[in-house]
Amino acid sequence: MTRVLIVANRLPVTVRAVDGGVEVQPSTGGLATGLLRPHEQSGGLWIGWSGASEELTDDQQAALTSQLDGLRLVNIPLTPTQVSRYYEGFANGVLWPLFHYLLGELPLHVRDWDAYVEVNERFAEVVAEHYRPGDRIWVHDYQLLLLPDLLRQRLPEARIGFFLHIPFPSEELFRTLPAREALLRGMLGADLVGFHTPGYLRHFASSLTQLLGLTVDVDRVQLSSRDVRLGVFPMGVDAENFETLAEDPAVRAETEALKGDGSVRLMVGVDRLDYTKGIPRRLLSYEKMLQDHPDLRERVRLVQVAVPSRTGVEAYQEFRLLVDGLVGRINGEFGTAHWVPVHYIFRGLSDTELVSLYRAADVMVVTPLRDGMNLVAKEFLAARTDGDGVLVLSEFAGASWELPEALQVNPYDVDGTAETFHRALSMSEEERRARLQPLRTRVREFDVHRWTAAFLEQLEQRDPRALTSAATPAPLDEQAARTALTRRLDATAELLVFLDYDGTLVPYAPTPDLARPDPGLLELLGALARRRETAVHVVSGRTREALEKWLGALPLALHAEHGFWTRARPGADWVAAADKVGSWREPVLAILRDVAARTPGSLVEIKSAALAWHYRMAEPETGARRANELRLHLAQLLSNQPVEILSGNKVVEMRPHGINKGRIFPSLSPERLATTAVLAMGDDQTDEDLFAAMPPDAISIRVGPGPTRAGYRIDGVKAARAILESLLERPRVTPTEAPPRGRSSAAPAGPLPPVRR
Ligand code: ADQ
């Protein structure tokens, strides 16, 4: 079986320094349980920090390593400074509150970024040291957002998955982070990025669009050399284990003891003591319920368990005092000699204690202000083999979209939550059972093992639409393109060059009119066209007028509107490829004008044969959405018309059928082809027609990202121009196998003789 390398901030153990050595205890958290199976079955490694923050002696360190080795765990020791800056400072002090929408908990001045980078790099080094080809790497959570890309740089071929256990916040909030772009790029190093809910995936996709300008196609992001898939994998619990525990005699006995004679109803809350979990507002709602419904006094009890957590972070120390104060206030105000309204436990519970509470609860209250998933809610459901009990669940817990039959509350609405608490306590047994049953079924079906398997299976699969699929070999890089070009030039006598304009020779400008050629480009094209035995064609979607105005004086062949119009040489007439067909134009133009009016920053371009709607300056998400709607609408409208709908780079274009850039390639005899080097460069979908029409020996180059049939890919306009310049550095020499010079001066046997001097 393929080895899985699990990489998480923490190893699934607790380490304690003891006299003369260390004590290593396995931990039983949700993540540890879920991942233990692939860890054991795949024979892989788990790489992370042991949690020991104090400096261990050399002997203790050696004892620790040897014990961890036996469990196939690899420790990444952190210094006390790293713990305080990377872990408590940046990960828990900045990312944690921000990703949970709690900006008020952020420090005024964020200073620990460098420590976060340093530790992520340290993780990358250790993982790379242990990596063997064929291993799958699965990186976990917000402490390691940079790691996927750091690994990609070291291990370009590795299959890397990343899962985020906490929410991914809305783009509006995420963008407040100074290091926002670096964090997104870090995550994009993975092949598969997983989230608990579709909402988090949407927020991430929208951040990629708004902050990095990337296009996300539902669940896939196209980078220049590979695709990244996005997926939703709601994490589950080990339901079977909770069911077994629930039937344990010790649990049954404890449950009976907790219930007593049934005269006092039990509400239960179980959380880490964390400000995201909503404990203070939960207490206020409970207090409000006691105020509004005095009949409940002495007849209800809230058991609130809080495990100490992140006690080194200042915000958590203050938070503890707040909770202590509220508990004291409610107990002081409502308590009697016979009754304590809030039973507060500040420690971790054993499994038996925990499951007994789940079983004894009349109402389980899970009301976080924000929570990636929340496993407590699912553990409660799994434990309720008796089919009874009510779950009150915050709509801001990731679990809420999977558990709609729970009583959902907005935890910020203290009064509303108080009323829901009351409703939960008053619910009939029939309704309680009817609601619980589907919830339990879902928790049993989608348990933690299914979660792990689903993620790993998807990581294993190749995306059928990916650029790197076996059917289309991945394009080679700039260096390979140059080598191939040199080799081809050495073996041939003539050179034919086909160049797209926008995005290839000049960068995109806010409006089409602003993308005029700079003097450097004019000089480059002029020199290239004057190169011996060389013909240069510029083939663009632009109008005749634009090309004539900007490039007309150069000795180039120009092709406007994707090859609808052609001008063979300066001063020659523009020739149309077909009659202008037009019955579809008027209604389409009216639609485009309407869309442009409703989409600020977009505009309509009217060409003689084609119509285009450009949305480069529109707000990216609105633009992309309108483009989709437009394509769908036009596809229906034009289904029986001789019109093609094209999606270019931030443009939707309609043009007569059969007119595309591919048609301009002259038909050359096989002998002529053998002695002609052909180079084609373009950056968008319309250039794919050009590449498709190229002979097998041609060097076709895609400029920038996107799926392509081209043999090579380069970064952008700068690289494209550099390739053209390199042609000038290689003066034409007649190779021995090339035909005599006189022959090459004859016009090629095609409709469009290349321009030559
Ligand atoms: P957490 O924030 O830790 O996890 P949660 O999902 O509720 O939150 O898991 C807590 C775990 O700790 C549960 O297994 C629970 O049983 C246990 N626990 C809590 N209080 C306890 C107590 N007093 N005694 C003993 N055990 C206790 C992060 C995200 C979550 C996400 C998980 C998994 O914040 O949103 O669900 O990761 O992805």
Residues whose N, C-alpha, C, O or C-beta is under 5 A from the ligand:
A	BS01	ADQ	G30 H165 M235 V270 D271 R272 V305 A306 V307 R347 G348 L349 D371 G372 M373 N374 L375 V376
